[in-house]
């Protein structure tokens, strides 16, 4: 059961831009010389529309929470769409959303590495500590703390989520905002399910402490 339910809006023009992005991606596909290659290219476009475009909203949400900036998130999503188009033939028929979000996450971290290397060092340091301290439990259990999160107003809750370290923040968003299960989150973030559960529990713990501090 997801505990955090906060409306994470994304720009209305994102859907309008989806077609533009598809045209940009399609225009960069290699030129085809025969009917067989042209048909293959058409199939790539169809697969891209079916696999990627339905999840642009989730892609933007994750990118915004990782980068912390709307404009940067748009750049990340556009780059991720290009990567997804180039890799669309590698999609093996599993979870479409998890596949798309994995690409978005990798793209966002590449963006951080280029534009905010200090933030990425902090993420890597935290992940090293987590590997030594991971203590899987049941982060979705009903607790008084969970009730406190549920009662927090949206603005205070969003500010508290934004203040979390990136690994905790992205796990919380993937689970409680976007509704992915533990297996899907593990696939997207590239960590064991036990680490996902530990991050979720610790992220919620920090979230609760921040909400209480803001209320005092």
TIRO-2110 file (N, C-alpha, C; in Angstrom, 1 decimal):
// TIRO-2110
0.8, -1.2, 0.0, N, 1, A
0.0, 0.0, 0.0, CA, 1, A
0.9, 1.2, 0.0, C, 1, A
0.6, 2.1, -0.9, N, 2, A
1.4, 3.4, -1.0, CA, 2, A
0.9, 4.3, 0.1, C, 2, A
1.8, 5.0, 0.8, N, 3, A
1.5, 5.9, 1.9, CA, 3, A
1.4, 7.3, 1.4, C, 3, A
2.3, 7.7, 0.6, N, 4, A
2.4, 9.1, 0.2, CA, 4, A
1.5, 9.3, -1.1, C, 4, A
0.5, 10.1, -1.1, N, 5, A
-0.3, 10.4, -2.2, CA, 5, A
-0.4, 11.9, -2.4, C, 5, A
0.6, 12.4, -3.2, N, 6, A
0.6, 13.8, -3.5, CA, 6, A
0.6, 14.1, -5.0, C, 6, A
-0.2, 15.1, -5.4, N, 7, A
-0.3, 15.4, -6.8, CA, 7, A
1.0, 16.0, -7.3, C, 7, A
1.7, 15.3, -8.2, N, 8, A
2.9, 15.9, -8.8, CA, 8, A
2.5, 16.3, -10.2, C, 8, A
2.2, 17.6, -10.4, N, 9, A
1.8, 18.0, -11.7, CA, 9, A
2.9, 18.1, -12.7, C, 9, A
2.6, 17.9, -13.9, N, 10, A
3.6, 18.1, -15.0, CA, 10, A
3.0, 19.1, -16.0, C, 10, A
3.8, 19.8, -16.8, N, 11, A
3.2, 20.8, -17.6, CA, 11, A
2.2, 20.3, -18.6, C, 11, A
1.1, 21.0, -18.8, N, 12, A
0.1, 20.5, -19.7, CA, 12, A
0.7, 20.4, -21.1, C, 12, A
1.6, 21.3, -21.5, N, 13, A
2.2, 21.2, -22.8, CA, 13, A
3.1, 20.0, -23.0, C, 13, A
3.3, 19.2, -22.0, N, 14, A
4.2, 18.0, -22.2, CA, 14, A
3.5, 17.1, -23.2, C, 14, A
2.2, 16.9, -23.0, N, 15, A
1.5, 16.0, -23.9, CA, 15, A
1.4, 16.6, -25.3, C, 15, A
1.3, 17.9, -25.4, N, 16, A
1.3, 18.5, -26.7, CA, 16, A
2.6, 18.4, -27.4, C, 16, A
3.7, 18.4, -26.6, N, 17, A
5.0, 18.3, -27.2, CA, 17, A
5.4, 16.8, -27.5, C, 17, A
4.6, 15.9, -27.0, N, 18, A
4.9, 14.5, -27.3, CA, 18, A
5.1, 14.2, -28.8, C, 18, A
4.1, 14.7, -29.6, N, 19, A
4.2, 14.5, -31.0, CA, 19, A
5.4, 15.2, -31.6, C, 19, A
5.7, 16.4, -31.1, N, 20, A
6.9, 17.1, -31.6, CA, 20, A
8.2, 16.3, -31.3, C, 20, A
8.2, 15.7, -30.1, N, 21, A
9.4, 15.0, -29.7, CA, 21, A
9.5, 13.7, -30.6, C, 21, A
8.4, 13.1, -30.9, N, 22, A
8.4, 11.9, -31.8, CA, 22, A
8.9, 12.3, -33.2, C, 22, A
8.5, 13.5, -33.7, N, 23, A
8.9, 13.9, -35.0, CA, 23, A
10.4, 14.1, -35.0, C, 23, A
10.9, 14.7, -33.9, N, 24, A
12.3, 15.0, -33.8, CA, 24, A
13.1, 13.7, -33.8, C, 24, A
12.7, 12.8, -33.0, N, 25, A
13.3, 11.5, -32.9, CA, 25, A
13.3, 10.8, -34.2, C, 25, A
12.1, 10.8, -34.8, N, 26, A
12.0, 10.0, -36.1, CA, 26, A
12.9, 10.6, -37.2, C, 26, A
13.0, 12.0, -37.2, N, 27, A
13.8, 12.6, -38.2, CA, 27, A
15.3, 12.3, -38.1, C, 27, A
15.7, 11.8, -36.9, N, 28, A
17.1, 11.5, -36.7, CA, 28, A
17.4, 10.0, -36.9, C, 28, A
16.4, 9.2, -37.3, N, 29, A
16.6, 7.8, -37.6, CA, 29, A
17.4, 7.7, -38.9, C, 29, A
18.2, 6.6, -39.0, N, 30, A
19.0, 6.4, -40.2, CA, 30, A
18.1, 6.4, -41.5, C, 30, A
18.7, 6.8, -42.6, N, 31, A
17.9, 6.8, -43.8, CA, 31, A
17.8, 5.3, -44.3, C, 31, A
16.7, 5.0, -44.9, N, 32, A
16.4, 3.6, -45.3, CA, 32, A
16.5, 3.6, -46.9, C, 32, A
17.2, 2.5, -47.4, N, 33, A
17.4, 2.4, -48.8, CA, 33, A
16.4, 1.5, -49.6, C, 33, A
15.8, 0.6, -48.8, N, 34, A
14.9, -0.3, -49.5, CA, 34, A
13.6, -0.5, -48.7, C, 34, A
12.6, -1.2, -49.3, N, 35, A
11.3, -1.3, -48.7, CA, 35, A
11.4, -2.0, -47.4, C, 35, A
12.2, -3.0, -47.3, N, 36, A
12.3, -3.8, -46.0, CA, 36, A
12.8, -2.9, -44.9, C, 36, A
13.8, -2.1, -45.1, N, 37, A
14.3, -1.2, -44.1, CA, 37, A
13.3, -0.1, -43.7, C, 37, A
12.6, 0.4, -44.7, N, 38, A
11.6, 1.4, -44.5, CA, 38, A
10.5, 0.8, -43.6, C, 38, A
10.1, -0.4, -43.8, N, 39, A
9.1, -1.1, -43.0, CA, 39, A
9.6, -1.3, -41.6, C, 39, A
10.9, -1.6, -41.5, N, 40, A
11.4, -1.8, -40.1, CA, 40, A
11.4, -0.4, -39.4, C, 40, A
11.8, 0.6, -40.1, N, 41, A
11.7, 2.0, -39.5, CA, 41, A
10.3, 2.3, -39.0, C, 41, A
9.3, 2.0, -39.9, N, 42, A
7.9, 2.3, -39.5, CA, 42, A
7.6, 1.5, -38.2, C, 42, A
8.0, 0.3, -38.1, N, 43, A
7.8, -0.5, -37.0, CA, 43, A
8.4, 0.1, -35.7, C, 43, A
9.6, 0.6, -35.9, N, 44, A
10.2, 1.3, -34.7, CA, 44, A
9.4, 2.5, -34.2, C, 44, A
8.8, 3.2, -35.2, N, 45, A
8.0, 4.4, -34.8, CA, 45, A
6.8, 3.9, -34.0, C, 45, A
6.1, 2.8, -34.5, N, 46, A
5.0, 2.3, -33.9, CA, 46, A
5.3, 1.8, -32.5, C, 46, A
6.4, 1.1, -32.4, N, 47, A
6.8, 0.6, -31.0, CA, 47, A
7.1, 1.7, -30.1, C, 47, A
7.7, 2.8, -30.6, N, 48, A
8.1, 3.9, -29.8, CA, 48, A
6.8, 4.6, -29.3, C, 48, A
5.8, 4.7, -30.2, N, 49, A
4.5, 5.4, -29.7, CA, 49, A
3.8, 4.5, -28.7, C, 49, A
3.9, 3.2, -28.9, N, 50, A
3.2, 2.3, -27.9, CA, 50, A
3.9, 2.1, -26.6, C, 50, A
5.2, 2.1, -26.7, N, 51, A
6.0, 1.8, -25.5, CA, 51, A
6.3, 3.0, -24.7, C, 51, A
6.7, 4.1, -25.3, N, 52, A
7.3, 5.2, -24.6, CA, 52, A
6.3, 6.4, -24.4, C, 52, A
5.6, 6.8, -25.4, N, 53, A
4.7, 7.9, -25.3, CA, 53, A
3.7, 7.9, -24.2, C, 53, A
3.1, 6.7, -23.9, N, 54, A
2.1, 6.7, -22.8, CA, 54, A
2.7, 7.0, -21.4, C, 54, A
4.0, 6.9, -21.3, N, 55, A
4.7, 7.1, -20.0, CA, 55, A
5.5, 8.4, -19.9, C, 55, A
5.2, 9.3, -20.8, N, 56, A
5.9, 10.6, -20.7, CA, 56, A
5.6, 11.4, -19.4, C, 56, A
4.4, 11.3, -18.9, N, 57, A
4.1, 12.0, -17.7, CA, 57, A
4.9, 11.4, -16.5, C, 57, A
5.0, 10.1, -16.4, N, 58, A
5.8, 9.5, -15.4, CA, 58, A
7.3, 9.8, -15.6, C, 58, A
7.7, 9.9, -16.8, N, 59, A
9.1, 10.2, -17.1, CA, 59, A
9.5, 11.6, -16.7, C, 59, A
8.6, 12.5, -16.9, N, 60, A
8.8, 13.9, -16.5, CA, 60, A
8.8, 14.0, -15.0, C, 60, A
7.9, 13.4, -14.3, N, 61, A
7.8, 13.4, -12.9, CA, 61, A
9.1, 12.9, -12.3, C, 61, A
9.6, 11.8, -12.7, N, 62, A
10.8, 11.2, -12.2, CA, 62, A
12.0, 12.2, -12.5, C, 62, A
12.1, 12.7, -13.7, N, 63, A
13.2, 13.5, -14.0, CA, 63, A
13.2, 14.8, -13.2, C, 63, A
12.0, 15.3, -12.9, N, 64, A
11.9, 16.6, -12.2, CA, 64, A
12.3, 16.4, -10.7, C, 64, A
12.0, 15.2, -10.2, N, 65, A
12.4, 15.0, -8.8, CA, 65, A
13.9, 14.7, -8.7, C, 65, A
14.5, 14.1, -9.7, N, 66, A
15.9, 13.9, -9.6, CA, 66, A
16.7, 15.2, -9.9, C, 66, A
16.3, 15.9, -10.9, N, 67, A
17.0, 17.2, -11.2, CA, 67, A
16.6, 18.3, -10.3, C, 67, A
15.4, 18.3, -9.8, N, 68, A
14.9, 19.4, -9.0, CA, 68, A
14.5, 20.7, -9.7, C, 68, A
14.4, 20.5, -11.1, N, 69, A
14.1, 21.7, -11.9, CA, 69, A
13.2, 21.3, -13.1, C, 69, A
12.2, 22.1, -13.4, N, 70, A
11.3, 21.7, -14.4, CA, 70, A
12.0, 21.8, -15.8, C, 70, A
12.7, 22.9, -16.1, N, 71, A
13.3, 23.0, -17.4, CA, 71, A
14.4, 21.9, -17.6, C, 71, A
15.2, 21.6, -16.6, N, 72, A
16.2, 20.5, -16.7, CA, 72, A
15.5, 19.2, -16.9, C, 72, A
14.3, 19.0, -16.2, N, 73, A
13.6, 17.7, -16.4, CA, 73, A
13.1, 17.6, -17.8, C, 73, A
12.7, 18.6, -18.5, N, 74, A
12.3, 18.6, -19.9, CA, 74, A
13.4, 18.2, -20.8, C, 74, A
14.6, 18.8, -20.5, N, 75, A
15.8, 18.4, -21.3, CA, 75, A
16.1, 16.9, -21.1, C, 75, A
16.0, 16.4, -19.9, N, 76, A
16.3, 15.0, -19.6, CA, 76, A
15.4, 14.1, -20.3, C, 76, A
14.1, 14.5, -20.3, N, 77, A
13.1, 13.6, -20.9, CA, 77, A
13.3, 13.6, -22.4, C, 77, A
13.6, 14.7, -23.0, N, 78, A
13.8, 14.7, -24.5, CA, 78, A
15.0, 13.9, -24.8, C, 78, A
16.1, 14.0, -24.0, N, 79, A
17.3, 13.1, -24.3, CA, 79, A
16.9, 11.7, -24.1, C, 79, A
16.1, 11.4, -23.1, N, 80, A
15.7, 10.0, -22.8, CA, 80, A
14.9, 9.4, -23.9, C, 80, A
14.0, 10.3, -24.5, N, 81, A
13.2, 9.8, -25.6, CA, 81, A
14.1, 9.4, -26.8, C, 81, A
15.1, 10.2, -27.1, N, 82, A
16.1, 9.9, -28.1, CA, 82, A
16.8, 8.6, -27.9, C, 82, A
17.2, 8.4, -26.6, N, 83, A
17.8, 7.1, -26.2, CA, 83, A
16.9, 5.9, -26.4, C, 83, A
15.6, 6.2, -26.0, N, 84, A
14.6, 5.1, -26.0, CA, 84, A
14.3, 4.7, -27.5, C, 84, A
14.2, 5.7, -28.4, N, 85, A
14.0, 5.4, -29.8, CA, 85, A
15.1, 4.6, -30.4, C, 85, A
16.4, 5.0, -30.1, N, 86, A
17.5, 4.3, -30.6, CA, 86, A
17.6, 2.8, -30.1, C, 86, A
17.0, 2.6, -28.9, N, 87, A
17.1, 1.3, -28.2, CA, 87, A
15.8, 0.5, -28.3, C, 87, A
14.8, 1.0, -29.1, N, 88, A
13.5, 0.5, -29.0, CA, 88, A
13.4, -1.0, -29.4, C, 88, A
14.3, -1.4, -30.3, N, 89, A
14.3, -2.8, -30.7, CA, 89, A
14.9, -3.7, -29.6, C, 89, A
15.5, -3.1, -28.6, N, 90, A
15.9, -3.9, -27.4, CA, 90, A
14.9, -4.2, -26.4, C, 90, A
13.7, -3.5, -26.5, N, 91, A
12.7, -3.8, -25.6, CA, 91, A
12.2, -5.2, -25.7, C, 91, A
12.2, -5.9, -24.6, N, 92, A
11.9, -7.4, -24.7, CA, 92, A
10.5, -7.8, -24.3, C, 92, A
9.6, -6.8, -24.2, N, 93, A
8.2, -7.1, -23.9, CA, 93, A
7.9, -7.2, -22.4, C, 93, A
8.8, -6.7, -21.5, N, 94, A
8.5, -6.7, -20.1, CA, 94, A
7.6, -5.5, -19.7, C, 94, A
7.8, -4.9, -18.6, N, 95, A
7.1, -3.7, -18.1, CA, 95, A
7.6, -2.5, -19.0, C, 95, A
6.6, -1.9, -19.7, N, 96, A
7.0, -0.8, -20.5, CA, 96, A
7.4, 0.4, -19.7, C, 96, A
6.6, 0.6, -18.6, N, 97, A
6.9, 1.8, -17.8, CA, 97, A
8.3, 1.6, -17.1, C, 97, A
8.6, 0.5, -16.6, N, 98, A
9.9, 0.3, -15.9, CA, 98, A
11.0, 0.5, -16.9, C, 98, A
10.8, 0.0, -18.2, N, 99, A
11.9, 0.1, -19.2, CA, 99, A
12.1, 1.6, -19.5, C, 99, A
11.0, 2.4, -19.7, N, 100, A
11.1, 3.8, -20.0, CA, 100, A
11.8, 4.5, -18.8, C, 100, A
11.3, 4.2, -17.6, N, 101, A
11.8, 5.0, -16.4, CA, 101, A
13.3, 4.6, -16.1, C, 101, A
13.7, 3.4, -16.5, N, 102, A
15.1, 3.1, -16.3, CA, 102, A
16.0, 4.0, -17.2, C, 102, A
15.5, 4.2, -18.5, N, 103, A
16.3, 5.0, -19.4, CA, 103, A
16.2, 6.5, -18.9, C, 103, A
15.1, 6.9, -18.4, N, 104, A
15.0, 8.3, -17.9, CA, 104, A
16.0, 8.5, -16.7, C, 104, A
16.0, 7.5, -15.8, N, 105, A
16.9, 7.6, -14.6, CA, 105, A
18.3, 7.7, -15.1, C, 105, A
18.7, 6.8, -16.0, N, 106, A
20.1, 6.8, -16.4, CA, 106, A
20.5, 8.1, -17.1, C, 106, A
19.5, 8.7, -17.9, N, 107, A
19.7, 9.9, -18.5, CA, 107, A
19.9, 11.1, -17.5, C, 107, A
19.0, 11.0, -16.5, N, 108, A
19.1, 12.1, -15.5, CA, 108, A
20.4, 12.0, -14.7, C, 108, A
20.9, 10.8, -14.4, N, 109, A
22.1, 10.7, -13.7, CA, 109, A
23.3, 11.2, -14.6, C, 109, A
23.2, 10.9, -15.9, N, 110, A
24.2, 11.4, -16.8, CA, 110, A
24.2, 12.9, -16.8, C, 110, A
23.0, 13.5, -16.7, N, 111, A
22.9, 14.9, -16.7, CA, 111, A
23.5, 15.5, -15.4, C, 111, A
23.2, 14.8, -14.3, N, 112, A
23.8, 15.2, -13.0, CA, 112, A
25.4, 15.1, -13.1, C, 112, A
25.8, 14.1, -13.6, N, 113, A
27.3, 13.9, -13.7, CA, 113, A
27.9, 15.0, -14.5, C, 113, A
27.3, 15.5, -15.5, N, 114, A
27.8, 16.6, -16.3, CA, 114, A
27.6, 18.0, -15.7, C, 114, A
26.4, 18.2, -15.1, N, 115, A
26.1, 19.5, -14.6, CA, 115, A
26.2, 19.7, -13.1, C, 115, A
26.1, 18.7, -12.3, N, 116, A
26.2, 18.8, -10.9, CA, 116, A
26.9, 17.6, -10.3, C, 116, A
28.2, 17.5, -10.6, N, 117, A
29.0, 16.3, -10.1, CA, 117, A
29.1, 16.2, -8.6, C, 117, A
29.0, 17.3, -7.9, N, 118, A
29.0, 17.2, -6.4, CA, 118, A
27.8, 16.5, -5.9, C, 118, A
26.7, 16.7, -6.5, N, 119, A
25.4, 16.0, -6.1, CA, 119, A
25.6, 14.5, -6.3, C, 119, A
26.2, 14.1, -7.4, N, 120, A
26.4, 12.7, -7.7, CA, 120, A
27.3, 12.0, -6.8, C, 120, A
28.3, 12.7, -6.3, N, 121, A
29.2, 12.2, -5.3, CA, 121, A
28.5, 11.9, -4.1, C, 121, A
27.6, 12.8, -3.7, N, 122, A
26.8, 12.6, -2.5, CA, 122, A
25.9, 11.3, -2.6, C, 122, A
25.3, 11.2, -3.8, N, 123, A
24.5, 10.0, -4.0, CA, 123, A
25.3, 8.7, -3.9, C, 123, A
26.5, 8.7, -4.5, N, 124, A
27.4, 7.5, -4.5, CA, 124, A
27.8, 7.2, -3.1, C, 124, A
28.2, 8.2, -2.3, N, 125, A
28.6, 8.0, -0.9, CA, 125, A
27.4, 7.4, -0.1, C, 125, A
26.2, 7.9, -0.3, N, 126, A
25.1, 7.4, 0.4, CA, 126, A
24.8, 5.9, 0.1, C, 126, A
24.9, 5.6, -1.2, N, 127, A
24.7, 4.2, -1.7, CA, 127, A
25.7, 3.3, -1.0, C, 127, A
26.9, 3.7, -0.9, N, 128, A
27.9, 2.9, -0.3, CA, 128, A
27.6, 2.6, 1.2, C, 128, A
27.1, 3.6, 1.9, N, 129, A
26.7, 3.4, 3.3, CA, 129, A
25.5, 2.5, 3.4, C, 129, A
24.6, 2.7, 2.4, N, 130, A
23.4, 1.8, 2.5, CA, 130, A
23.7, 0.3, 2.3, C, 130, A
24.6, 0.0, 1.4, N, 131, A
25.0, -1.4, 1.2, CA, 131, A
25.4, -2.0, 2.5, C, 131, A
26.0, -1.3, 3.4, N, 132, A
26.5, -1.8, 4.7, CA, 132, A
25.5, -1.8, 5.7, C, 132, A
24.4, -1.0, 5.6, N, 133, A
23.4, -0.8, 6.6, CA, 133, A
22.0, -1.3, 6.3, C, 133, A
21.9, -1.8, 5.1, N, 134, A
20.5, -2.2, 4.6, CA, 134, A
19.8, -3.1, 5.6, C, 134, A
18.6, -2.8, 6.0, N, 135, A
17.8, -3.6, 6.9, CA, 135, A
16.4, -3.7, 6.4, C, 135, A
16.1, -4.6, 5.4, N, 136, A
14.8, -4.8, 4.9, CA, 136, A
13.8, -5.0, 5.9, C, 136, A
12.6, -4.4, 5.7, N, 137, A
11.5, -4.6, 6.6, CA, 137, A
10.2, -4.5, 5.8, C, 137, A
9.2, -4.0, 6.4, N, 138, A
7.9, -3.8, 5.7, CA, 138, A
7.6, -2.3, 5.7, C, 138, A
8.1, -1.6, 4.8, N, 139, A
7.9, -0.1, 4.8, CA, 139, A
6.5, 0.3, 4.5, C, 139, A
5.6, -0.6, 4.0, N, 140, A
4.2, -0.3, 3.7, CA, 140, A
3.3, -0.5, 4.9, C, 140, A
3.8, -1.0, 6.0, N, 141, A
2.9, -1.3, 7.1, CA, 141, A
2.2, -0.1, 7.7, C, 141, A
1.0, -0.3, 8.2, N, 142, A
0.3, 0.8, 8.8, CA, 142, A
0.9, 1.2, 10.2, C, 142, A
1.3, 2.5, 10.3, N, 143, A
1.9, 3.0, 11.5, CA, 143, A
1.3, 4.4, 11.8, C, 143, A
1.5, 4.9, 13.0, N, 144, A
1.1, 6.3, 13.3, CA, 144, A
1.8, 7.3, 12.4, C, 144, A
3.1, 6.9, 12.1, N, 145, A
3.9, 7.8, 11.2, CA, 145, A
3.3, 7.9, 9.8, C, 145, A
2.7, 6.8, 9.4, N, 146, A
2.1, 6.8, 8.0, CA, 146, A
0.9, 7.7, 8.0, C, 146, A
0.2, 7.6, 9.1, N, 147, A
-1.0, 8.5, 9.2, CA, 147, A
-0.6, 10.0, 9.2, C, 147, A
0.6, 10.3, 9.8, N, 148, A
1.0, 11.7, 9.8, CA, 148, A
1.4, 12.1, 8.4, C, 148, A
2.0, 11.3, 7.6, N, 149, A
2.3, 11.6, 6.2, CA, 149, A
1.1, 11.9, 5.5, C, 149, A
0.1, 11.0, 5.7, N, 150, A
-1.2, 11.1, 4.9, CA, 150, A
-1.9, 12.4, 5.2, C, 150, A
-1.7, 12.9, 6.4, N, 151, A
-2.5, 14.2, 6.8, CA, 151, A
-1.7, 15.4, 6.4, C, 151, A
-0.5, 15.3, 6.0, N, 152, A
0.3, 16.5, 5.7, CA, 152, A
-0.3, 17.2, 4.5, C, 152, A
-0.3, 18.5, 4.5, N, 153, A
-0.8, 19.2, 3.3, CA, 153, A
0.2, 19.1, 2.1, C, 153, A
-0.3, 19.2, 0.9, N, 154, A
0.5, 18.9, -0.3, CA, 154, A
1.8, 19.8, -0.4, C, 154, A
1.7, 21.0, -0.1, N, 155, A
2.9, 21.9, -0.2, CA, 155, A
4.0, 21.5, 0.8, C, 155, A
3.6, 21.2, 2.0, N, 156, A
4.6, 20.8, 3.0, CA, 156, A
5.2, 19.4, 2.7, C, 156, A
4.3, 18.6, 2.2, N, 157, A
4.8, 17.2, 1.8, CA, 157, A
5.7, 17.3, 0.6, C, 157, A
5.4, 18.1, -0.4, N, 158, A
6.3, 18.2, -1.5, CA, 158, A
7.7, 18.8, -1.1, C, 158, A
7.6, 19.8, -0.3, N, 159, A
8.9, 20.4, 0.2, CA, 159, A
9.8, 19.4, 0.9, C, 159, A
9.1, 18.5, 1.8, N, 160, A
9.8, 17.5, 2.5, CA, 160, A
10.4, 16.4, 1.6, C, 160, A
9.7, 16.0, 0.6, N, 161, A
10.2, 15.1, -0.4, CA, 161, A
11.4, 15.6, -1.1, C, 161, A
11.3, 16.9, -1.5, N, 162, A
12.4, 17.5, -2.3, CA, 162, A
13.6, 17.6, -1.5, C, 162, A
13.5, 17.6, -0.1, N, 163, A
14.7, 17.8, 0.7, CA, 163, A
15.4, 16.4, 1.0, C, 163, A
14.8, 15.3, 0.5, N, 164, A
15.4, 14.0, 0.8, CA, 164, A
16.6, 13.8, -0.1, C, 164, A
17.6, 13.0, 0.3, N, 165, A
18.7, 12.6, -0.6, CA, 165, A
18.1, 11.9, -1.8, C, 165, A
18.8, 12.0, -2.9, N, 166, A
18.2, 11.5, -4.2, CA, 166, A
17.8, 10.1, -4.2, C, 166, A
18.6, 9.1, -3.7, N, 167, A
18.2, 7.7, -3.7, CA, 167, A
16.9, 7.5, -2.9, C, 167, A
16.7, 8.2, -1.8, N, 168, A
15.5, 8.1, -1.0, CA, 168, A
14.3, 8.7, -1.8, C, 168, A
14.6, 9.9, -2.3, N, 169, A
13.6, 10.6, -3.0, CA, 169, A
13.0, 9.9, -4.2, C, 169, A
14.0, 9.4, -5.1, N, 170, A
13.5, 8.7, -6.3, CA, 170, A
12.7, 7.4, -5.9, C, 170, A
13.2, 6.7, -4.9, N, 171, A
12.5, 5.5, -4.4, CA, 171, A
11.1, 5.8, -3.9, C, 171, A
11.0, 6.9, -3.1, N, 172, A
9.7, 7.3, -2.6, CA, 172, A
8.7, 7.7, -3.7, C, 172, A
9.2, 8.4, -4.7, N, 173, A
8.4, 8.8, -5.9, CA, 173, A
8.0, 7.6, -6.7, C, 173, A
8.9, 6.7, -7.0, N, 174, A
8.6, 5.6, -7.8, CA, 174, A
7.5, 4.7, -7.1, C, 174, A
7.6, 4.6, -5.8, N, 175, A
6.7, 3.7, -5.0, CA, 175, A
5.3, 4.4, -4.7, C, 175, A
5.4, 5.6, -4.1, N, 176, A
4.2, 6.2, -3.5, CA, 176, A
3.5, 7.2, -4.5, C, 176, A
4.2, 7.7, -5.4, N, 177, A
3.6, 8.6, -6.4, CA, 177, A
3.2, 7.9, -7.7, C, 177, A
4.2, 7.1, -8.2, N, 178, A
3.9, 6.4, -9.4, CA, 178, A
3.4, 5.0, -9.3, C, 178, A
3.5, 4.4, -8.1, N, 179, A
2.8, 3.1, -7.8, CA, 179, A
3.6, 1.9, -8.3, C, 179, A
4.9, 2.0, -8.5, N, 180, A
5.6, 0.8, -9.0, CA, 180, A
5.8, -0.2, -7.8, C, 180, A
5.8, -1.5, -8.1, N, 181, A
6.1, -2.4, -7.1, CA, 181, A
7.6, -2.6, -6.8, C, 181, A
7.9, -3.3, -5.8, N, 182, A
9.4, -3.4, -5.4, CA, 182, A
10.2, -3.9, -6.5, C, 182, A
9.7, -4.9, -7.2, N, 183, A
10.5, -5.5, -8.3, CA, 183, A
10.7, -4.5, -9.4, C, 183, A
9.7, -3.7, -9.8, N, 184, A
9.9, -2.7, -10.8, CA, 184, A
10.9, -1.6, -10.4, C, 184, A
10.8, -1.2, -9.1, N, 185, A
11.7, -0.2, -8.6, CA, 185, A
13.1, -0.7, -8.6, C, 185, A
13.3, -2.0, -8.2, N, 186, A
14.6, -2.6, -8.3, CA, 186, A
15.2, -2.6, -9.7, C, 186, A
14.3, -2.9, -10.6, N, 187, A
14.7, -2.9, -12.1, CA, 187, A
15.1, -1.5, -12.5, C, 187, A
14.3, -0.5, -12.1, N, 188, A
14.6, 0.9, -12.6, CA, 188, A
15.9, 1.4, -11.9, C, 188, A
16.1, 1.2, -10.7, N, 189, A
17.2, 1.8, -9.9, CA, 189, A
18.4, 0.9, -9.9, C, 189, A
18.3, -0.4, -10.3, N, 190, A
19.5, -1.2, -10.4, CA, 190, A
20.0, -1.7, -9.1, C, 190, A
19.1, -1.8, -8.1, N, 191, A
19.6, -2.3, -6.8, CA, 191, A
18.7, -3.5, -6.3, C, 191, A
19.1, -4.3, -5.3, N, 192, A
18.3, -5.4, -4.9, CA, 192, A
17.0, -4.9, -4.2, C, 192, A
16.0, -5.8, -4.2, N, 193, A
14.7, -5.4, -3.6, CA, 193, A
14.9, -5.1, -2.1, C, 193, A
15.8, -5.7, -1.4, N, 194, A
16.0, -5.4, 0.0, CA, 194, A
16.5, -3.9, 0.1, C, 194, A
17.3, -3.5, -0.8, N, 195, A
17.8, -2.1, -0.7, CA, 195, A
16.6, -1.1, -1.0, C, 195, A
15.8, -1.5, -2.0, N, 196, A
14.6, -0.7, -2.3, CA, 196, A
13.7, -0.5, -1.0, C, 196, A
13.5, -1.6, -0.3, N, 197, A
12.7, -1.6, 0.9, CA, 197, A
13.3, -0.7, 2.0, C, 197, A
14.7, -0.9, 2.1, N, 198, A
15.4, -0.1, 3.1, CA, 198, A
15.3, 1.4, 2.8, C, 198, A
15.5, 1.7, 1.5, N, 199, A
15.5, 3.1, 1.1, CA, 199, A
14.1, 3.7, 1.4, C, 199, A
13.1, 2.9, 1.1, N, 200, A
11.7, 3.4, 1.3, CA, 200, A
11.4, 3.7, 2.7, C, 200, A
11.8, 2.7, 3.6, N, 201, A
11.6, 2.9, 5.0, CA, 201, A
12.4, 4.1, 5.6, C, 201, A
13.7, 4.2, 5.2, N, 202, A
14.5, 5.3, 5.7, CA, 202, A
14.0, 6.6, 5.1, C, 202, A
13.6, 6.6, 3.8, N, 203, A
13.1, 7.8, 3.2, CA, 203, A
11.8, 8.3, 3.9, C, 203, A
10.9, 7.4, 4.2, N, 204, A
9.7, 7.8, 4.9, CA, 204, A
10.0, 8.3, 6.3, C, 204, A
11.0, 7.7, 6.9, N, 205, A
11.4, 8.1, 8.3, CA, 205, A
11.9, 9.5, 8.3, C, 205, A
12.8, 9.9, 7.3, N, 206, A
13.3, 11.2, 7.1, CA, 206, A
12.1, 12.2, 6.8, C, 206, A
11.2, 11.7, 6.0, N, 207, A
10.1, 12.5, 5.6, CA, 207, A
9.2, 12.9, 6.8, C, 207, A
9.0, 11.9, 7.7, N, 208, A
8.2, 12.2, 8.9, CA, 208, A
8.9, 13.2, 9.8, C, 208, A
10.2, 13.0, 10.0, N, 209, A
11.0, 13.9, 10.8, CA, 209, A
10.9, 15.3, 10.3, C, 209, A
11.0, 15.5, 8.9, N, 210, A
11.0, 16.8, 8.3, CA, 210, A
9.6, 17.4, 8.5, C, 210, A
8.5, 16.6, 8.3, N, 211, A
7.2, 17.2, 8.5, CA, 211, A
7.0, 17.6, 9.9, C, 211, A
7.4, 16.8, 10.9, N, 212, A
7.2, 17.2, 12.3, CA, 212, A
8.0, 18.5, 12.6, C, 212, A
9.2, 18.6, 12.0, N, 213, A
10.0, 19.8, 12.2, CA, 213, A
9.3, 21.0, 11.6, C, 213, A
8.7, 20.9, 10.5, N, 214, A
8.0, 22.0, 9.8, CA, 214, A
6.8, 22.4, 10.5, C, 214, A
6.2, 21.4, 11.2, N, 215, A
4.9, 21.7, 12.0, CA, 215, A
5.2, 22.3, 13.3, C, 215, A
6.4, 22.1, 13.9, N, 216, A
6.7, 22.6, 15.2, CA, 216, A
7.0, 24.1, 15.2, C, 216, A
END
